[in-house]
Amino acid sequence: MFKLKVMVFVLLAFLLQPVLAQNTKNATKLVYDAELSTYAYDFDVNYLAIQAQRQSLKMAYIYLKGDADKPVVTLMHGKNFNADYWTDTALFLQSKGYGVLIPDQIGFGKSSKPANFQYSFAVMALHTRSLLASLEIEESIVIGHSMGGMLASRFALMYPDVTRQLVLINPIGLENYLQYVEYKDTDFFYKNELAKTTESINAYQQKNYYDGKWSERYEELTQFMVGQLNGPDNDLIAWVNAKTYDMIFTQPVITEFKNLSVPVSLIIGTRDRTGPGRNWQHSGTDYELGRYDRLGAAAAKIISDATLFELPGLGHLPQIENFERFKMALSSALASSAQ
């Protein structure tokens, strides 16, 4: 009788295993709304009220105060990221006495996601300038990564008197993309965004950011996107993401690098091959997009006061892939401006 009970229990456990596994999977399913209201950042988040384009918006930001004799560093995030991925960099900078300001731009992170909005690097630069003014920050070192590099460049072009130094970390925009690729409208990107899955998000970053490698740390950086994919505002996020693609292609900054009047440091992981529009490049052209082993040096030649720090073997996110190597380059970049 005992053996029979054991066999029944084992059989039931076996039959229920897929159900239990599915329930566990559902229990851990990530779900976030448009403004990531239940997604915890590593630092306290504040908000700046903004009136723009006949709308009341809020801009999320993190502000870590530093020593009185040290400047504030403003960190500008990339397109597939938010303020939270700057944690290691922010802690390192604060340990050196710098104040650190990390905004979520409108359309990103915990900030407002207006559907009817003209997204541009210029308006984002304006909002960042308003944020600095609200905190009585008169001058800042401006650091931008990926798409944030295009924004940081636009900010330095618009507000050179506020920009103490510009640091670009594997920025996109070191090429004028429409020179090489076909124009795709917002509807095209909206359709692509709606087609994304958890697997496609992770696979894209694994292939393009980390040279085929993957880890829990890398996966953590995709969780906010996965949660929004599963969340109630998926359609809004897809539309806003689509609209912010347009400015990457239609608002180049490389054409104005010659006008930069502040010290510029470029920190470049030379393995990076990020090339927006590569899949719809003009037929008949053999130009290779995203050759960061060449692009950093080419950009440095255009800028009147530029220093190049190349990191061989690292890709699009050197600050995530190998923070020890990255922080050495960042320290050298900041020291070169302080001299």
N, C-alpha and C positions, 0 to 999 in steps of 0.2 A: 504493500500500500504506500509506504514511504517513497519507494522508487517511482511509483506511478505519479505521486504528487510532484516529485522533483522533475520528472519528465514533462509534466504539464506546465510547470513554472518556466522551464527552459524554453519550451515551445512557445509559450505566450510572450516571453521576453524577446525571442527571435522574431516573432510576428510583429511585435510592437516597436522593434528597433527603428524601422524607417520612420514611423510616426513620431517617436521620441526625438529622432535626429532632426526631423522637419520642424518640430515644435521648438527645439533649441535654436535652429537656424532662424526661425521667425522671431524668437525672443530677442535675438541679438541683431536683428535687422536694423540698420541705421535709417532713421527718418528725421530729416531736418526741414524747417521752413525756410522761406526766402532769406530771412535775416539771421539765420542760425541762432535763434533765441535759446535753444537748449544745448548748443555746442559750446563747451567751455574753452576759453582761451587760457593761456598760462598766466596772463597778467590781467589786472582789472581793466575794464573797458569803459570809456567815457564817450559822450556824444556831443557833437556840435550841431546846433540847428542851422540849417541853410535854406534860404529862399532862392530858388532857381527855376527858371522857365515856367513860372506861374505855379510852382509846386512847393510845398513844405516838406523838406527832406531832413534826414539826420545822417551825419557822418560819424562813424565809429572811429575811435582812436585809442591808442595806448600811449601813456606819457610817463617815462621814468626819469626823475630828476637826477642831475649829476652835480658835480662840483661847480662852485660859482665861477671859477676861473677856466672852466672847460666849455667848449661849444656844445650845442645840441646837434645830434645827428638825426636826420629824418630818413627813414627807411621806406622805400616804395616797392610794393609787392608786384609780382608777375601776374599774368592773366589767370593761370590755373592755381592761384594761391591766395592767401589772405594774410593779415597782419601776424597771425599766430606762428607762421613758419620761421619768423625772424627771432624766435626765442633765444637760441644759442648766441647769435650775433648780438642781440640786445644785451644779454647778460655780460658778454665779453666787453662790450663798449662801456657799460655802466661800471664794470670793475676797473676800467681805466679812467673813470671820472667823468665820462661824457654823459650828458643828458641824452635820452633816446625818445624820439617821437615816431610812432608807427601808425599811420592812418590806414583805414580801409576806405578805398576810394568809393564814391557813389557808384552803385552797380556791383559791388564786390563785398565779400565778407559779411559783416554784421551791419553794414550801411544800407540805406534805402535802395530799392531796386525799381526805379520808375520805368514803366514800359514805354511811355511816351516822353522820350527825352533825347536830346541831341548829345550823344556821348562824344567827347573829344579830349585829346590830351591838353588842350588849352583850358577847357573848363575845369578839368581835374587839377591842373596847376593852379588855377585861380582859387579853387576850394582849399587846396593845401596852403596857399598863401594866406587865406582867411583864417585857417586853423592856427598857423604860426602867429598871426597877429592877435588872435583871441587869447593866446598863451603868453603874449608879450615877448615872443622870440623874434629878435630883430635880424638875426643871421644864423644860418645853419649849414652844416655839411650835409649834402644831399646824396644819398646812395640809392641806386635803382638796380633791380635785377630783372632780367627778361623784359617783358612789356614795361615793367617799372623803369627800365633803363630808357625807354623812349619817353616816358612821362618825365623822368628826372632831367633828361636833356631839354625837353620843352620848358620845364620849370626854370632851368639855368638860363635859357635863351630869353625867357620873359622877365625873369627877376634876378639879373646878375648881381644886383646890389644886396640881395638877401642870401645868395649862394656863396658860401665861403669856399667850398670845394665840391666838385662833382666826381663821384665814384660810380663807375658802371661795371656791373658784374654780369658777364655773359648777356649783354643786352641784345634783344632783337632790334631790328631797325638799323643795323650796320650795312644794310642794303636797301635800295629803293625797290621794293618788291614788285610794284606794278610795271617796272621796267622789264621784268622777266616773266611775269605770270599774267594769266587772264584775270580780268576783274570778275568777282563773284558777288552777287548782291546778298542782302540780309536774309532773304528767303532761302537761299542756298545753305547758309550757315545754320539757320533755324532748323531746317530739315535734318542736317547732320547732327545737331545737338539733340534733337528728339530721338535719334537712332542710337544714342550712346547707351551702353550697359556698364555694369560694374566691371565686367571682364574687359571691355574695350578701353575703359579709362585706365585700369591698371596695366594692361598690355601696352598701351601707348607710352605711358611713363617709363615702364620697364625697358622698352626698346630704345626710346629716344633720350631719356634722361640718364639712365644708369647702365648703359652698355649691356643690357640683358640680365643684369643682376637684380635681385629683389630682396627686401627685408621687411621686418615689422615696421621699422622707422619710415621706410619709403611708403608702405601701405597706409600708415597713419596720415600721411599728407594728402591722400586721396579721399579720406573718409567723409570730409564735409561735402565733397561733390557727389559721392555715392549716396549720402543721406538726402541731399537735395533731389537727386534723381528719383529716390523712393518717396519723397515728400509731397505735400499737398500743393506746392507751388512749382512743380516741375516745368509746366508750360511757360510760366513767367521767367524762370531761370534760363530756359532754353532761348527765349526771345532776347533777353538782356545779354546773354553770352553772345548771341548772334550779332547784336548791334555793336558790341564792343570789338568784334573782329574787324568791322569795317574800318575803324580808325587806324588799325595796324597797316592796312594796305593803302589807305588814301591820305594819311597824314604823316609823311616821312619826316625824319629829323636829320638823316645823314646828309641831306642836301644843304643843311645849315650848320654843320659841324665847324665849318670855317669861321663862323660868327661867334663861337663860344669864346667868352672873354674871361673865364675863370679857370683855375687849375683843374685839370681832368686826369683821373687815374682810371685805367681800364684793367680789370682783373678778369682774365680770360682762361677758362678751362678749354684747352685746345682740341680736345676730343669732340667737343660739341659740333653737331651738324644740324642744328635747328634751322629749318628753312620754310617759313610760312608760304604756302602756295606751291610747294614743290610738285604736288600731284596734278596741278593744272598749269604747268609751265608752258609758255608759248612753244608751239611746234617749230622745229627747225633750229632751236637754240641749244647750244651745248654748254651754256653757263651752269656752273654747279653752285646751287644755293647753300648757304650755311657752312661754309668752310672757315670755321673760327680760327683755325691754325693760320689763316691768311687775313681774316677780317680785322682782327685786333690791330695788327701792324699797319694795315691800310688806313684804318680810322685814326690811329695815332699820328700818321703823317699829315692828315688834314687839319687836325686841331693844333693851334699855335702853342699851347702849353699842355702837353700830354705826356704821361708816363705809363708804360705798358708793363703789366705783370702777367706773364704767361704761366699756366699751370698744366704742364703736359700730363696726359693720362686722365685728366678730369673732364667732365662734361658740362652740361647745362646748369647744374646746381653744385658748384664746388663747395659752397658753404654747407651743404647737406652731405655730399659724398665724402669729403675729407676736411672736417672743420679745422684740424690742426694745421694743415697746409694752407687753408684759406685764411686763417687768422694771421698767419705770418705775412701773407701778401697784403692783407688789409692793414696791419700795423705799419708796414713799410709805406703803403699809400698814404696813410694819415700822417706819418712822420715826414714824408716828402713835402706835404703842404704846410706843415708847421714850421719848417725851416725858413 
